[in-house]
């Protein structure tokens, strides 16, 4: 018997992604989006980073709170398609950049920098 080749992820429907990655999206710390890959879906001109978002506020909605989304606009925002809650600030790459640009929002980074400065001063004595 010939086995069919697996369907390319570019051709997966939203339901396929929810079935495959839905539990991972629910289990993600603080509803962090799950990266699905750089996909080129029908009628898109190029490959775009695509994510599966599970929104706790919309969990009783029509799709169970799931949204397959891509970075949109100049700000590359990620948002729930139902309530428009934004999730782009939870991406790991953006959290690191935000921690450097806005240390006042990240007390652990600020504490680490102070500790590093104190240890450097002690070592240079």
C-alpha positions in Angstrom: 0.0 0.0 0.0 1.1 3.5 -0.8 1.1 5.9 2.0 0.1 9.5 1.3 2.7 12.1 1.9 1.9 14.3 4.9 0.1 17.6 4.0 2.5 20.6 4.0 1.9 22.8 7.0 1.2 25.7 4.6 -2.0 23.9 3.6 -3.2 23.1 7.2 -6.4 24.7 8.3 -6.9 26.5 11.6 -8.6 23.4 12.9 -5.6 21.3 12.0 -3.3 23.6 14.0 -5.7 23.7 17.0 -5.8 19.9 17.0 -2.0 19.5 16.8 -0.9 22.4 19.1 -4.0 23.4 21.1 -2.9 21.7 24.3 0.6 23.3 24.0 -1.0 26.7 23.6 -3.2 26.2 26.7 -0.3 25.0 28.7 2.0 27.8 27.6 3.1 30.0 30.5 0.7 33.1 30.7 -0.9 32.2 27.4 2.3 32.8 25.4 1.7 32.3 21.6 3.0 29.0 20.2 5.2 29.5 17.1 3.9 27.4 14.2 6.6 28.4 11.7 7.0 30.7 8.8 4.0 29.8 6.7 2.8 30.9 3.3 -1.0 30.3 3.4 -3.2 30.6 0.4 -3.3 34.2 -1.1 -0.3 35.4 0.9 2.6 36.8 -1.1 5.4 35.5 1.2 6.2 33.4 4.3 5.1 35.1 7.5 5.8 34.0 11.1 2.5 32.4 12.3 1.4 31.7 15.9 -1.4 29.9 17.7 -2.9 32.0 20.5 -5.1 30.7 23.2 -7.1 33.6 24.9 -8.4 32.8 28.3 -11.0 35.6 28.1 -12.5 34.0 24.9 -12.2 30.3 26.0 -16.0 29.9 25.9 -16.3 31.6 22.5 -16.9 30.0 19.1 -13.3 28.6 18.6 -12.6 27.8 22.2 -10.4 30.8 22.6 -8.0 29.8 19.8 -6.7 32.1 17.1 -4.2 31.3 14.3 -2.5 34.7 13.8 0.5 36.3 12.2 2.4 39.4 13.0 0.4 42.3 11.5 1.1 45.9 10.8 4.2 48.0 11.3 4.2 47.1 15.0 4.0 43.4 14.1 1.1 42.9 16.6 -0.4 39.6 17.6 -4.0 39.7 18.8 -7.0 37.6 19.6 -9.4 37.7 16.7 -12.4 37.9 19.0 -11.6 40.4 21.8 -8.5 42.0 20.2 -6.3 41.4 23.3 -2.7 41.8 22.2 -0.1 39.0 22.8 2.9 40.3 21.0 4.6 41.5 24.2 4.7 37.8 25.4 7.0 36.6 22.6 10.5 35.7 23.9 12.3 37.8 21.3 10.3 40.9 22.2 10.6 40.3 26.0 14.4 40.4 25.8 14.4 43.6 23.7 11.8 45.2 26.0 13.9 44.3 29.1 16.9 46.1 27.7 14.9 49.2 26.4 12.6 49.4 29.5 14.4 48.0 32.5 12.0 49.8 34.9 9.3 47.3 33.7 11.5 44.3 34.5 12.6 44.4 38.2 14.7 41.2 38.0 16.8 42.6 35.2 17.4 45.8 37.1 18.3 43.8 40.2 20.7 41.7 38.2 22.4 44.8 36.7 22.8 46.3 40.2 24.3 43.1 41.5 26.6 42.8 38.6 27.8 46.4 39.1 28.4 45.7 42.8 30.4 42.5 42.1 32.4 44.3 39.4 33.3 47.1 41.8 34.4 44.6 44.5 36.5 42.6 42.0 38.3 45.8 40.7 39.3 46.9 44.2 
